[in-house]
Amino acid sequence: MGLGGTLKVYIKTSAKDSLGLHELKQHKPWFDEECSGLLHQRKQAKMQWVQDQSQSNVDNLNNVRHFRNKKKAYLKAEIEEVETNSKIKNIRDLYRGISDFKKG
């Protein structure tokens, strides 16, 4: 690592020590307690798969990924709302919905 790289590390470390670390949390309205439980089950299934890569553990790992369906359903509902606002010429909510998609 050259002088520039070292200086960059020192600046980042100093800034982190003096200002603290601010972590941005992503807001996922579709992610609820059910998804949290499924995520925990997926972690457990993955640990079992790492220890024993049998077909039953692979199937178990694949079956726990159902919270993706919840995200797809949420996005589909949001898209339908944007389409409805477009059809009824509700411009304010239409642009608000488009803006939310661009952010997320």
C-alpha positions in Angstrom: 0.0 0.0 0.0 1.4 3.3 -1.0 1.4 6.6 0.8 -1.9 7.6 -0.6 -3.5 4.4 0.5 -2.1 4.7 4.0 -3.2 8.3 4.3 -6.7 7.3 3.2 -6.9 4.6 5.9 -5.7 7.0 8.5 -8.3 9.6 7.5 -11.1 7.0 7.5 -10.1 5.7 10.9 -9.8 9.1 12.4 -13.2 10.2 11.0 -14.8 7.0 12.3 -13.2 7.5 15.8 -14.2 11.1 16.1 -17.6 11.1 14.4 -18.7 7.6 15.0 -20.0 5.1 12.5 -23.4 5.7 11.0 -25.1 2.8 9.4 -28.0 3.4 7.0 -30.8 0.9 7.5 -32.8 0.1 4.4 -36.6 0.3 4.9 -38.2 -2.8 3.5 -41.9 -2.6 4.2 -42.6 -6.1 3.0 -40.0 -7.6 5.5 -41.9 -8.6 8.6 -41.6 -11.0 11.5 -42.5 -14.0 9.3 -39.6 -13.1 7.0 -37.3 -12.7 9.9 -38.2 -16.2 11.1 -37.7 -17.6 7.6 -34.3 -15.9 7.4 -33.3 -17.6 10.7 -34.5 -20.9 9.4 -32.5 -20.4 6.2 -29.3 -19.7 8.2 -29.9 -22.9 10.1 -30.5 -24.9 6.9 -27.3 -23.4 5.4 -25.2 -24.4 8.4 -26.6 -28.0 8.1 -25.8 -28.0 4.4 -22.3 -26.8 5.1 -21.8 -29.7 7.5 -23.4 -32.3 5.2 -24.1 -31.6 1.6 -26.6 -34.3 1.1 -29.6 -33.9 -1.3 -32.0 -33.6 1.6 -30.1 -30.7 3.1 -29.9 -29.0 -0.4 -33.7 -29.4 -0.7 -34.2 -28.1 2.8 -32.1 -25.0 2.0 -34.0 -24.3 -1.2 -37.4 -24.7 0.5 -36.7 -22.0 3.1 -36.3 -19.1 0.5 -40.0 -18.3 0.4 -39.7 -14.8 1.7 -38.7 -13.7 -1.8 -42.3 -14.4 -2.8 -43.5 -11.8 -0.3 -41.2 -9.2 -1.8 -42.5 -10.0 -5.3 -46.1 -9.7 -4.1 -45.4 -6.4 -2.5 -43.7 -5.0 -5.7 -46.6 -6.3 -7.8 -49.1 -4.4 -5.7 -47.0 -1.3 -5.9 -46.8 -1.6 -9.7 -50.5 -2.1 -9.9 -51.1 1.1 -7.8 -48.8 3.1 -10.1 -50.8 1.7 -13.1 -54.1 2.7 -11.5 -52.8 6.2 -10.8 -51.7 6.5 -14.4 -55.1 5.4 -15.7 -57.1 7.8 -13.5 -54.6 10.6 -14.1 -53.7 11.0 -10.5 -50.4 12.6 -11.4 -49.1 13.4 -7.9 -49.4 9.8 -6.7 -48.1 8.5 -10.0 -44.9 10.5 -9.8 -44.6 9.7 -6.1 -44.8 6.0 -6.9 -42.3 6.3 -9.7 -39.9 8.2 -7.5 -40.2 5.4 -4.8 -39.2 2.8 -7.4 -36.2 4.9 -8.5 -35.0 5.2 -4.9 -35.5 1.5 -4.1 
